[in-house]
Amino acid sequence: MTGAVVRSPVAAYIALGANLGDPGAALIQAMDDMAAISGIRLVKRSSLYQTAPVESSGPDYVNAVVEIQTVLSAPDLLAQMQQLEQAAGRERTYLNAPRTLDIDILTYGGASVNSPTLVIPHPRMHVRAFVLLPLAEIAPHLVTQEQLRAVQSQIIERLTGDNL
């Protein structure tokens, strides 16, 4: 259902990550680029967080989560996020390869989507500290204490001005 526009804005949460080049700058640029897309309004940005690769390799990742309001359909939102990844030089050389930018739609309103190209809510969001901590920062109502306890052994560091 590409080209479809929803009638009223939908809240969506988007996870961003990168571990090649300057990952912090890549995430900030992607957030700014996202805010410039017609049909998207950036509402909140989490802090940046650093983590070791999970099911991946290479340097540490920098991750964040944003809240947006969008009138784009979920498939159109996915297409826009993939365009941002491509513009940042994302290459999909193999599963979980290191990357210049990775963008995942975590939630899209209350919708459930299960297609070959898009699954919402994101199927692994509740087992990854690098998603849950930034999400809890900007949308604490979406993350339970039990979920946070389940990922407490995963090493994650909130980046500040001193360690960006």
N, C-alpha and C positions, 0 to 999 in steps of 0.2 A: 504494500500500500504506500508506495513512494509518492511524493507530491502532496500527500494529505496533510492538512493543517488542522490541529485540534481547535475547537471553538474558544476555549478559555485557557489561560496559562496553566501549565502543569509544573509542579515542583519536581525537580530531578536532582539526584546527587551523582557526581562524577568523580572518579578517582583518577589521579594522574601520577605517573612515575617515570623515572629516567635514571640511567646509570652510565651513559656515555657522554663525552664532551663536558659541558658545564650543566649538570642536571638541574641545579637550582634555578639558573637563569632560563633553562628550557621550560621549566614548569611555570615560572612567572610569565614568560612570553606566551605560553599556551593559554594561560588564564586570560591574559589581555586579548589575545586573538579570539578566544571563545566569546568574550564580552562584546566583541565587534561584529559577531555574526547576527544577521537579521533574524529575528524570531527568538533570540536568546537574551535574557537579562541575568547577569551575574549578581547573585544576592549576597553570598558569603564565601570567603576563602579561609581554609584552615592554615595553620602554621605549616612549615615544611618539616618533614621528619626524615631521618636517615636510618636505613636498615641494611643489613646484609642481604644478599640475594636469597630468595626463597624459590626452590625448584628451578634455579637459574645459576648463572655464573657471572664472573666479571666483577667490576668494582661495586662498592655499596650503592644502593639506590637512594634517591631522594623522592619522597612521596608527599601527596597532599590530596585533599578532597575539597570540592566546591559544591555549593548549592546554586542551582540556576532556576529560573522560571522560563518556560519555553512554550511556544505555540506550535513548535515542530512536532510531527509524529515521532514515535520512537525510532522507526527505521530511518527517517530523515535526520534525526539527531545523531544516530550512529554514523550515517554517511558524512555528516559535518565533522564529527570527531575523527573519523578516519582520514579526512582531508587534512586536518591539523597534524595528525601523525605523519602523513606523507610529506607535508611542507617542512616538517622538522627533520626529515631524512630517515624516517623509520624504515627499516628493512626487516622483512620476516624471513630470515635465512634458515631458521630452524625453530622448533618449539621452545619457547622461553629464552630465546637468544637475548643477549644484552641489547639495550635499545636507547635511542636518542629521545624517544617519547612514547609512552603507552597511556592510552586513555580508555577507561572502562566506565560504562553506564552502570551504576550500582542500583539505583531505583528510578522509576519513572511514575510519579504519582503513586497510586495504589495498584498499578497495572502489573500483571504477570504476562511475560512474553516467553515463548519457548519455540524458537525457530532455528533453522540450521545456522543462521548468522547472528542471532541475538537471543540472549537469555537474561531476563529481568524478573526478579532481583538477581544480581550477580551471584552465581552459585557458590563462590568461595569467599565472599566478602566477610562472613562471620568467623572465619578461621584465620584471618590475617590481621595481625596487629597493625601493619602499615596501612590498612584500610580503617579498622575500627577506631584507633586512637584519633586520627584526624576527623573522622566522621563524628565521633563523640564530642569533639571540641566544638563543632559548629551545629550539631543536631543531636544533643544528648538524649532526646526522646526516642531516637532510633536505635540506640545501643544499650543493652542491658548490662548490669553488673556481672551477671553470669557469663556473658560473652567476653567481657573484658578479663575476667578471671581465667577463662579458658586460653587466652593468648598471652598471659602475663610472663611466660617463660621466653617469649620471643623478644630479642633485643631490639630496641627502638629508641632513638634519641630525637627529641624535639630540637630543631635548629633555631638558634637565636642570631641576632646581629653579629655576635662574636664568632660564631662557627658556621656562618652561611657560606 
